[in-house]
Structure formats: structure tokens, C-alpha cells
Amino acid sequence: MYSESKEKVKRLIQKGVTIPNPENVLIGDEVKPDRIAGDGVVIYPGCKIFGEKTLIMPGAKLGYEGLVTVEDCQIGPDVELKGGFFRRSVFLEKANMGYGARVRDGCILEEEANGAHTSGLKQTILFPFVTLGSLINFCDCLMAGGTNRKNHSEVGSSYVHFNYTPNQDKATPSLIGDVPRGVMLNQPPIFLGGQGGLVGPLRVEYGTVIAAGVVHRKDALEGEKLLLGHGTIDRESNYYPGVYWYIKNPVVNNINYIANLVALRQWYVGVRSRFMRGDSMGEMLYKGVLDKLDMALDERIRRFKALSQKMPGSAEKYRRVMKGQASEELLRQKQELFDRWQEVEAVFADSREDPGNPSLREPFLEHVGKHINKGSGYVAVIQGLDRQWSARGTGWLQGIVNTINNRVLEIMPSYRPKGS
């Protein structure tokens, strides 16, 4: 399987890759050397590189703090993966992860997003500058907020995003910030204090601070609030597997999360692509991000569908437990989710390639294009937008989100807000 490893290591050294101890580096036969840049790339001893889709761009450094395994990742310029396991994820310019990281399928770390030692991610999207502490499990979520390396959203050490329920489902993605405003890099940061957690699926507004040690269990939508917890839960009750005592908020949050992923995909297609497709490696990095966004959408829809298929059994168990006192509203919501799932799934499929309102999109893209022509990079261009143009871009993306939410809630009216 690794018959060509030594020869590939030799070729990489010849093209300028720094490999201090060639005998202790393993490169899979399927890895394509032309997808590994020579300029400034350092591969330290103990690194293993696999996958025909693996891309390593100039300035990237692998394994400075410990052993690194990379499989089918796209690693952008000046990225540092200091130690750990990295699979089917993408890292944009100057992103970095510390020793013992475990970053698995479907992750996107944008510019200068970073994590300290022993952080576990899967299906995680971090916007520029978002910072993770140590000993973190932060899967199935998107986090935005902050404006630069000194003013960034942060997750304190020993934090957990709880993403698996006692009913054995993972329809639990949490949206910490959002896409339409978050991509503009002008929102207040969010702070999640150490030794705490979020019980997904939740939404957290910009400017929110959740105190250390708090396990937060409900949406935090007001913003600019310090949340000190809900008090100690000190009671016990009977447990009925599969009943689902409430379903509305998780369903609405899943719809909204998928809608935000669609908006982010259109942001990459319309805006990000203009910064990433100037050369062959940039093109490969761009394709890698789109692949991860499609993976994220597929994962969320698959998990959502699995939840919908449990609803008939859940409704039956609920009726038995309640003995004639069952909530008709809850039963209607469960039945509607199951009965209308195929229509809901069709909305998600139809929306994936929808670029949004052209009267909002095209002027914004034209304005961004003028700044690109001046030679500025992505972060500088977006940070340089005035409030008016940022608001226009947000309006374009929020329109995509709103359209998807509204279309799905028209199909499942029992999930609409009361009075709407």
C-alpha cells in the first residue's frame, strides 16, 4: 500500500518541502505530489498523509507538537496542524489546531480559526478568528462572531456541545451566531465559558456571554446578555424512551440551521470563489470547501429525516403514557413532520443551488468585485465594507434563509409561531 512513500517523500524534498526526518514520514500511494506545494511547507517527523484529495498549500506546517495524520483534507496557506488526526475537512489561511486535535468529516475552519490542545470537532464550521480552548468536544455546530484576532468569539476549555440525545438521534445542530451577519465580520463576539456546555439544537445571539460552568439548555436570542444558568435541576421523573415530550423547537432550529448552510454555500459560490480561484491550488481549495458544505447539508438532512421517521412510534408511545391526556398540538406536530417529510426534503434540495434575489445579490457582488480588483484579500475586503454594503449583503443572504424557513413552515403549519 505504501510502496511509493519513500519516492514521494524524495520528490517533495526536491520541490522544496522541508522534511527534517524523511524516514519518519509516510505518504500514501494515492496522494498526488502536485497537490502539495513546496514553498514554505514543513512536514515534521511522525506525519502520515493519505487521500487523493489531500491538498497542502504554501506555508503549511504539520506535526510541530506531535504526530499528525491527514486524510483527504484541504489545507490552505500558512495553516498549522500541530498534532492529531484530521480527516475530510478544510482549513483556510492561518487556521491552526494544537496537539491532540481530532478533526473529522465535514469541518471548515476559516481564516485564523484555531483550537488549543485536545479539541474534537466533526461537522463543525468556525468563522474567521473563532477560538477554541483545550479539552473541547464541539461537534455539529456553526460558530461566528468577532472582528479580528483580538476581538473574537471564544469557547472556554473543557466545553461540550451535547449533540446526541437519549432517544439516539443527532438532529441537534446549534447555530452560534448566524451566516447572514456573521460573514460580514462585524458582529460582537460570543463567549462560551469553560467547563460548560450547550444542549443542542440551540441558537445563540451575538454578544451573548454564557458564564463558566453553565450547561445551557435553551435558545439565547436576546444578545448582549450574561447568562448565569437556569438553576440546579434537582428532581427525578419516569423516563420513557422515544416519547419526545416536545418537538417544535428542535424542528424549527433544524430547518433554520439547514437554511443557514444553504446561505453559506451561496456566499462561497458568489463571493468567496472570487478570492480562491486565481490558480490551480486555489481552485482545489474552493472545491474542497464546497464539498464540505455539501457534506454538511447531506448530514443535517439525513439526521433530520431520521428524526421524522421516529414520529409515528413516538406518538403511539406518548398516547400510552398520557392515557387520554395527550396534547393534540404535539400529536399534530409529530404527524405533520412524518407525513410531510418528503415535501420538506424537496424544499431543501430545490434551494441548494438557488442564488437568492438577483436584485440584492448582483449589486453586492459587483461592489465586492471592485475591491478585489485593487488586490486586497478576502478578510480585508469584507472588513472594508461600509455598513450600508454589509447590510445589503446580509439582506441578500437573510432572504435565502427566510425563503427556506417560510417554504417549509407553509408545508408544516403547526410549527409556525403562534399568531403568524
C-alpha positions in Angstrom: 0.0 0.0 0.0 2.9 2.4 0.8 5.4 1.2 -1.8 5.8 4.6 -3.3 6.1 6.5 0.0 9.9 6.9 0.0 9.9 8.1 -3.6 7.2 10.6 -2.9 9.0 12.0 0.1 12.1 12.4 -2.1 10.1 14.2 -4.8 8.6 16.6 -2.2 12.0 17.4 -0.8 13.2 18.1 -4.3 10.4 20.6 -4.9 11.2 22.5 -1.7 9.2 20.8 1.1 11.1 20.8 4.4 11.0 17.2 5.8 13.6 17.1 8.6 13.4 13.3 9.0 12.3 11.7 5.8 12.4 8.1 7.2 9.7 9.0 9.7 7.1 10.4 7.2 4.6 8.2 5.5 2.7 9.2 2.3 0.0 7.0 0.8 0.3 5.8 -2.7 -2.9 7.6 -3.6 -1.5 11.0 -2.6 -0.8 13.3 -5.5 2.5 15.2 -5.1 1.3 18.0 -7.4 -1.3 18.8 -4.7 1.4 19.6 -2.2 3.2 22.9 -2.5 6.9 23.3 -2.0 7.1 26.8 -0.8 7.4 27.0 3.0 5.7 23.7 3.7 7.1 21.8 6.6 6.3 18.1 7.4 7.7 17.1 10.8 8.6 13.5 11.8 5.8 11.2 12.5 3.4 12.6 9.9 1.1 10.4 7.9 -0.6 11.8 4.8 -3.3 9.9 3.0 -6.1 10.6 0.4 -6.1 11.5 -3.2 -8.0 14.7 -2.4 -5.4 16.0 0.1 -4.2 19.5 -0.7 -1.3 21.2 1.2 -0.7 24.8 0.2 2.3 27.1 0.7 3.5 27.8 4.3 1.5 24.9 5.9 3.2 23.2 8.8 2.2 19.7 10.0 3.3 18.0 13.3 5.3 20.6 15.2 3.9 19.5 18.6 3.2 15.8 17.9 2.2 13.1 15.4 -0.2 14.2 12.6 -2.4 12.1 10.4 -4.1 13.8 7.5 -6.6 12.1 5.2 -8.4 13.9 2.3 -8.1 17.3 3.9 -7.6 20.6 2.0 -5.0 22.7 3.9 -4.7 26.3 3.0 -1.8 28.8 3.1 0.1 29.1 6.4 -2.1 26.6 8.2 -0.6 24.8 11.2 -1.9 21.4 12.3 0.4 20.8 15.3 -0.7 17.4 16.3 -3.6 15.0 15.9 -5.9 13.4 13.4 -7.6 15.3 10.6 -10.0 13.8 8.0 -12.1 15.1 5.2 -12.0 18.7 6.5 -10.8 22.0 5.1 -8.6 24.7 6.8 -8.4 28.2 5.3 -5.5 30.6 5.6 -3.7 30.7 9.0 -6.2 28.4 10.7 -4.4 26.2 13.3 -5.1 23.4 15.7 -3.0 22.3 18.7 -1.6 19.0 19.9 -4.1 16.1 20.2 -6.8 17.5 17.9 -9.3 15.2 16.3 -11.0 17.0 13.4 -13.2 14.6 11.4 -15.5 14.8 8.4 -17.3 17.9 7.3 -15.4 20.6 9.2 -14.5 24.0 7.9 -12.1 26.3 9.8 -12.0 29.7 8.2 -9.2 32.2 8.4 -7.3 32.2 11.7 -9.9 30.0 13.4 -8.0 28.0 15.9 -8.1 25.5 18.8 -5.7 24.7 21.6 -4.7 21.1 22.6 -7.1 18.1 22.5 -10.1 19.6 20.7 -12.6 17.3 19.0 -14.6 18.5 16.0 -16.9 16.9 13.5 -19.4 18.6 11.2 -18.2 21.9 12.7 -17.9 25.3 11.0 -15.8 28.0 12.6 -15.8 31.5 11.0 -12.7 33.7 11.0 -10.9 34.2 14.3 -13.2 31.9 16.3 -11.0 30.4 19.1 -11.4 27.1 21.0 -9.7 26.4 24.3 -8.4 23.0 25.4 -10.2 19.7 26.0 -13.2 20.6 23.9 -15.9 18.5 22.2 -17.6 20.8 19.7 -19.3 18.8 17.0 -22.4 19.6 14.9 -22.4 23.3 15.2 -21.5 26.6 13.4 -20.0 29.5 15.3 -19.4 33.0 14.1 -18.8 36.4 15.7 -15.9 38.8 16.3 -14.0 41.2 14.0 -10.3 40.3 14.3 -7.7 38.2 16.3 -8.1 40.4 19.4 -11.9 40.6 19.3 -13.2 37.1 18.6 -15.8 34.6 19.6 -14.3 32.0 22.1 -15.2 28.7 23.6 -13.6 28.1 27.0 -11.7 25.0 27.9 -13.5 21.7 28.8 -16.6 22.8 26.9 -19.1 20.3 25.3 -21.7 20.8 22.6 -24.1 17.9 23.6 -25.2 16.5 20.2 -26.6 13.1 20.9 -29.9 12.6 22.7 -31.1 9.8 25.0 -33.5 9.0 22.1 -30.4 8.2 20.0 -30.7 10.9 17.4 -28.4 13.7 16.2 -30.9 16.2 14.9 -29.1 18.6 17.2 -27.1 21.2 15.3 -26.6 24.5 17.1 -26.2 27.9 15.4 -24.0 30.1 17.5 -24.3 33.4 15.7 -25.6 33.1 12.1 -24.4 33.2 8.5 -26.0 36.3 7.0 -24.5 38.7 9.6 -21.5 36.5 10.6 -19.9 36.5 7.2 -19.6 40.3 7.3 -17.0 40.0 10.2 -18.6 42.9 12.0 -20.6 41.3 14.8 -20.0 41.3 18.6 -18.2 38.1 19.7 -19.9 35.3 21.6 -18.3 33.8 24.7 -19.0 30.3 26.0 -17.4 29.9 29.4 -15.2 27.0 30.3 -16.4 23.7 31.8 -19.8 24.3 30.4 -22.0 23.1 27.5 -24.8 23.7 25.1 -27.6 21.1 24.7 -28.3 21.2 21.0 -30.1 22.2 18.9 -29.8 25.8 20.1 -29.4 29.3 18.7 -27.2 31.8 20.4 -27.3 35.5 19.5 -24.2 37.7 19.0 -22.9 39.4 22.1 -24.0 36.6 24.4 -21.8 35.6 27.3 -22.6 32.2 29.0 -20.8 32.0 32.3 -18.2 29.3 33.1 -19.7 26.1 34.4 -23.1 26.6 32.9 -24.8 23.9 30.8 -27.2 26.0 28.7 -30.4 24.3 27.5 -32.5 26.8 25.6 -32.1 29.4 22.9 -30.4 32.7 23.8 -31.8 35.1 21.3 -31.6 38.5 23.0 -27.9 39.2 22.7 -25.7 41.4 24.9 -26.7 39.2 27.9 -24.6 37.5 30.6 -26.3 34.1 31.2 -25.5 32.6 34.6 -27.5 29.4 34.2 -31.0 28.1 34.9 -30.6 26.9 38.5 -29.8 23.4 39.7 -32.1 20.6 38.4 -32.7 18.5 41.4 -35.6 16.2 40.7 -36.3 12.8 39.1 -39.1 11.5 37.0 -40.0 8.4 35.0 -38.2 8.1 31.7 -40.0 6.9 28.6 -37.6 6.2 25.7 -38.7 7.6 22.4 -41.6 9.7 23.6 -40.3 13.2 22.7 -42.2 15.5 25.1 -41.6 18.5 22.8 -40.6 18.7 19.2 -41.3 22.2 17.9 -38.2 24.0 18.8 -35.8 21.2 17.7 -37.6 21.0 14.3 -37.6 24.8 13.8 -33.9 25.0 14.7 -33.0 22.2 12.3 -34.8 24.0 9.5 -33.1 27.2 10.2 -29.7 25.6 10.5 -30.0 24.0 7.1 -31.2 27.3 5.7 -28.1 29.0 7.0 -25.9 26.3 5.4 -27.5 27.0 2.1 -26.9 30.7 2.5 -23.2 30.0 3.4 -22.9 27.8 0.3 -24.2 30.7 -1.9 -21.7 33.0 -0.1 -18.9 30.8 -1.2 -20.3 30.4 -4.8 -20.9 34.2 -5.2 -18.2 35.9 -3.1 -15.5 33.5 -1.8 -14.9 31.9 -5.2 -13.6 35.2 -6.5 -10.8 35.1 -3.9 -10.0 31.4 -4.2 -9.9 30.6 -7.9 -6.9 32.5 -9.2 -4.7 29.5 -9.5 -4.9 25.7 -9.6 -4.4 25.2 -5.8 -6.9 27.9 -5.0 -9.4 26.2 -7.3 -8.8 22.9 -5.4 -9.2 24.6 -2.1 -12.5 26.2 -3.3 -13.8 22.8 -4.5 -12.8 21.3 -1.1 -14.9 23.8 0.8 -17.9 23.3 -1.5 -17.5 19.5 -0.9 -17.6 20.1 2.9 -20.6 22.3 2.7 -22.5 19.6 0.7 -21.4 17.1 3.2 -22.7 19.3 6.0 -26.1 19.7 4.2 -26.3 16.0 3.5 -25.6 15.2 7.1 -28.1 17.6 8.5 -30.9 16.4 6.2 -30.1 12.8 6.9 -30.2 13.3 10.7 -33.4 15.4 10.3 -35.0 12.6 8.2 -34.1 10.0 10.8 -35.9 12.1 13.4 -39.0 12.4 11.2 -39.2 8.6 10.8 -39.4 8.2 14.6 -42.6 10.3 14.9 -45.3 7.6 14.4 -43.7 5.4 17.1 -43.2 8.4 19.3 -46.8 9.4 19.0 -48.0 6.0 19.9 -45.8 5.8 23.0 -46.9 9.3 24.0 -50.6 8.3 23.8 -50.0 5.2 26.0 -48.1 7.2 28.6 -50.6 10.1 28.8 -53.7 7.9 29.0 -56.2 10.2 27.3 -54.5 13.5 28.3 -52.2 13.8 25.3 -51.6 17.2 23.8 -53.4 17.3 20.4 -51.0 20.0 19.3 -47.9 17.9 20.0 -49.5 14.9 18.3 -50.3 17.0 15.2 -46.7 18.3 15.1 -45.4 14.7 15.2 -47.8 13.5 12.5 -47.1 16.5 10.3 -43.3 16.0 10.4 -43.7 12.4 9.4 -46.4 12.9 6.7 -44.8 15.9 5.1 -41.1 15.0 5.2 -40.7 14.3 1.5 -42.1 17.8 0.7 -39.7 19.3 3.2 -36.8 17.4 1.8 -37.7 18.6 -1.7 -37.5 22.2 -0.5 -34.0 21.6 0.8 -33.0 20.0 -2.5 -34.5 22.8 -4.6 -32.9 25.5 -2.5 -29.3 24.3 -2.6 -28.5 25.9 -5.9 -30.8 28.9 -5.5 -28.6 32.1 -5.5 -31.2 34.3 -3.9 -32.7 37.6 -5.0 -30.7 38.9 -8.0 -31.6 42.5 -7.3 -29.8 42.1 -3.9 -27.1 39.7 -5.0 -25.8 41.3 -8.2 -25.1 44.9 -6.9 -23.4 43.4 -3.8 -21.2 41.1 -5.9 -20.3 44.0 -8.2 -19.3 46.2 -5.3 -17.1 43.4 -3.8 -15.5 42.8 -7.2 -14.3 46.4 -7.4 -12.4 45.9 -4.1 -10.9 42.6 -5.3 -9.5 44.4 -8.4 -7.5 46.6 -6.0 -5.6 43.5 -4.9 -7.0 43.1 -1.4 -7.6 39.7 0.2 -10.9 38.3 1.4 -10.8 39.4 5.1 -9.6 42.9 4.2 -12.2 43.4 1.6 -15.1 42.2 3.8 -13.8 44.2 6.8 -13.5 47.2 4.5 -17.2 47.2 3.5 -19.2 50.1 5.0 -22.3 49.5 7.0 -24.6 50.1 4.1 -23.0 47.5 1.8 -22.6 45.0 4.7 -26.3 45.4 5.3 -27.0 44.8 1.6 -25.0 41.6 1.7 -26.7 40.4 4.8 -30.1 41.2 3.3 -29.3 39.0 0.3 -28.3 36.0 2.5 -31.1 36.6 5.0 -33.5 36.4 2.1 -32.2 32.9 1.3 -32.7 31.9 4.9 -36.1 33.4 5.2 -37.3 31.9 2.0 -36.4 28.3 3.0 -37.8 28.8 6.5 -41.1 30.1 5.1 -41.5 27.5 2.5 -41.0 24.7 5.0 -43.3 26.2 7.6 -46.0 26.6 4.9 -45.8 22.8 4.5 -45.9 22.2 8.2 -48.1 25.0 9.6 -48.3 23.5 13.1 -44.6 24.7 13.6 -45.3 28.3 12.7 -45.1 30.9 15.5 -48.4 31.5 17.2 -50.3 34.4 15.6 -48.4 34.2 12.3 
